[in-house]
Amino acid sequence: MRKLLFMTDSLRLATLTLGALVIGLAVGCGESEPPPPMPSSLVMVTGKVTLDGQPLEGAMLIFFPQSTGGVMGYGVTDSTGNYAMETRGADGPVPGIGSGSYRVMVSRFLKPDGTAPLDPSEPPANSGARESLPPQYSSPTDSKLRAVVGASGGQFNFDVKSK
């Protein structure tokens, strides 16, 4: 009898969990919001990212706008650590970002052997890759990096530390 009660409680818990998952998926499957409008003018933003003073290759930068209505900017560093920001438009990436204040995230995923994931279509978690930079740079909410982009754009260099 006790075993039967345990099985009933387990079944009830499983049913409630599955029900909550289905409801969550149904609520989350509505129409997505349209992307924010493209800024009226984009300015060129470039720079260099170094890790402990050395060029950081393969890092992704995201500029998060600190004002309402702002649009995120994206960039990836090359072998010399240089990057150029772009904005995602309806038809794909567009060079430049809007002027304004940004919180900046610098992220670089590495596989356990220290190499970068080679297939950009594969999520980093599927390749076993993990974030290699400390959260004060790589966290979208906790990054301490900032940039104020003026009407003429500019160059923003970031020297991140491994520890």
N, C-alpha and C positions, 0 to 999 in steps of 0.2 A: 504494500500500500504506500509506504513512504517513497519507494522508488517511482511509483506512478505519479505521486504529487510532484516530485522533483522534475520528472519529464514534462508534466503539465506546465510547471513554472518556466522551464526552459523553452518550451514551445511558445508560451505566452510572450516571453521576452523576445524570442526570435521573430514572432509575428509583429509585435510592436515596433521592433527595430526596422523590419522590412517595410512596414506601413509608413513609418516616418521617412524612410529613404524614398519611397515612391512619391509621397506628398512633396518632399523637398525637390525632387526632380521635376515633378509636374509644375510646381510654382516657379522653378527656375528655368523652365523651358518656354516661357513667354517670349514675345518679341523683344529683341535687344534694343537698347536705346541707340539712336543714331550717333555717330561720332561727333565730337565737338567741332564747330566750324573752324576752318583753317584761318589762322591769323591773317589780317589784311596785308601785312608785309612780313616777309621772312628775312632774317639777317644771317650772314655767315658766322658760324661759331666753330672754331677749330681749337686744337690744343694738343698737348702731349701728356701721357700718363706714364709715370715711372713707379716701379716697385723697389723700394730701398735704393733709389737713385739710378736704377737700370730701366731701360725701356720695357714696358709691359705690353707684350703682344697678345692679341686675342681677347682683350677685355671688352665687355659691353658697357657703355655709358648710357644712362637714362637720366634726362633732365626732367624732374617733376615740377610743374608750375606751382608756385605758391599763391597764386591769385585765382579767383573763380573765373572759369571760362578759358583758362590757359590750356595749351595743348602740349603734351609730352614731346620731347625730342629724343632721338636715338643716335648712337654712333658706336663704331667698333674700331679698336686700335689695330694698326698695322704692325709690321715687324719692328718699326722704329718707335712705337708707342704713340704715333700720331693718329688723330681722329678728326672727322668732320661731322657735325651734327646734321640730321635730317628729320623731317616731320613726315608722318604717314598721312598721305592724302587719299582721296577716294580712288585714285588710279595708281597708287603705289607711293614709294618714297619721293619726297621733294627736298632738295638741298635747302638747309637753313632751318631756323626756328624763330618763333616770335620773341620780341624783346620782353623782359620782365625778370622777376626773381625766381630762382630755381633751387630745389634741393637736388643734389647730384648723387647718383648711385653708380659705383664702379664695381662690376662683378666679373669674375673669371672662374669658370668651372674647369676642373681637371679630373681626369680618370685616376684610379688608385696608383697607376704606374707613373703619374706625373705628366702625362701627355694630355693634350686638349682633345675633346671629342671631335672626330673628323667629319661626321655626317650632320650637317646643320638641321636636317629634317627630323633627326632623332632627339627626343627630349633627353637632357643630360642625365636624369635619373635612370633612364633605360640603359645607359652606357656605364653606369656605376660612378659617374662623375659627381663631384661634390664641390661646393663653393670653396675657393682657395684663399679668399681675402677676408679679413676680419669684418664683423658686422658694422663697425663705425664707418665703413666705406660701402659695403655690399648690401646692406639692408635698406629696402625701400622706405622704411619708417624711421630707422635709427641712424642713417648716414649723417655724418657731421659736415659733409662737403656742401658748399653753396656756390652759386654763381649768379651775378646780377648782369644780365645781358642788356646792353644799351641799344639805342636806335641804330647804331652802326655795327652791331655785332661785336666780335672780339675774339681774343685767344685766352683760353683758360687751361692752365697746366695744373695737374694734380700729382703730387708725390705721395703715394700711399706706402704705408709701412706694413711689413709682414707680421709684426708683433706689436 
